[in-house]
Amino acid sequence: MIAPKGFYEVDEESGEIKIGEETPNLSTEDMKNLENWSHSLPYLLKSGRCSHYLPSDLDDEAKEEFLAKLNEQDKPEDKLKAISEDSSLVALGLNSWSVKIAGDI
């Protein structure tokens, strides 16, 4: 799911995504620009989870090494990443996202 950039923000204390204090005021022309749209749901890793699973039987140092190895193999994406930063299917001549305007403008 995507939302206008600025509609959601990351809470600095908890790291959770919340609705922003100020609603973005974007015109139709602004909404056609992919830079003004961002993901509103967390990125899914190859494991199908939003975060890496850490076994509880590891000590702190082993957990850090385990997490570093997982992040190297399957790097988590930033929350609220702009959709214009998504990888595209350039080899096939396709983009990840496109804009379509419908109705009265």
N, C-alpha and C positions, 0 to 999 in steps of 0.2 A: 504494500500500500504506500502511496506517496502523498505528500501534502506540500502546500506552498512553503518555501523556505522561511523560517522565522515563526511558523505556526506552532511548532514544537521546539522545546529546548531541553538541554540536559541539566538536571538539578546538580549543582556543584557539590552538595554535601553527600547525597545518596548515589549519584551517578545514574539515576532513573530518568526516563523521558517523561516530560510533563508538558501541558499546554502552556505556551508562552504568555507572558504578561501583556504584550502588545500584539494585536492581530495585524498581520501584514496587509497593507493597503496597496494592492497591485492592480494595474489596469489590464485590459485584455491584451494589449501589446506586451506588457511585462510577463503575463502568464504564458505567452508563446515561447519565451526563452527558457530553455532547459536548465539554465543556471539558477532559476528561481524556484526549482522543485527539489525536494529532498525525500529520502526514505523516511517513513515514520515508524517502521517496525525494525527490530534488530536483525542483523545479517545472520543467515544460517550458515554454519560451518559444514564441512563435508560429512561430518558425523550426524548431521541433522539437528544439532543442538545450537543454541545461541552463545554458549560459553563452553570451554573445555571442561571435561570431568576430571577431577583430581581425586585419586584414591585416598581414603582417610588413614590408611596404615603407613603413609610416608611421613618422614620428619620434614621440618620446614625447608631445609637445604635441598632435600631430594624432591620436594614439591616444586621448588623454583626451577630446578634442572629439568624436571618432567614437563612443566609448563612451557619453558623456553623451547624445548624440543617440539612440543605440539604447535606452538606459535610459529615455528620455523616451517613446519610441514603444512599447516593450515592457518594462515594469518587471519585473525579477526579484523573485520572492517570497522571503521569509525561509525559511531551512531550518528544518524541524521546526515549521512554522506549525500552530497548532491548527485542527482541522477545523471548529470552530464559527465560525472567521473566514472560511471560504470563502463566496464569493458564492452566493446562492440564487436560484432562479427564482421570485421573488416574484410577478411578473406572472401566472404560471401557477398560483400557489398551492402551489408545491413547494419543499421544502428540499433543500439539497445532500446532506445525510446524514440517516439515520434510525437508530434503535436498535431491535433486536428481541432479546428474551430467549427462549431455547429451552432446554428440559430442566428438570431439577429445580433448584429454588432453595432 
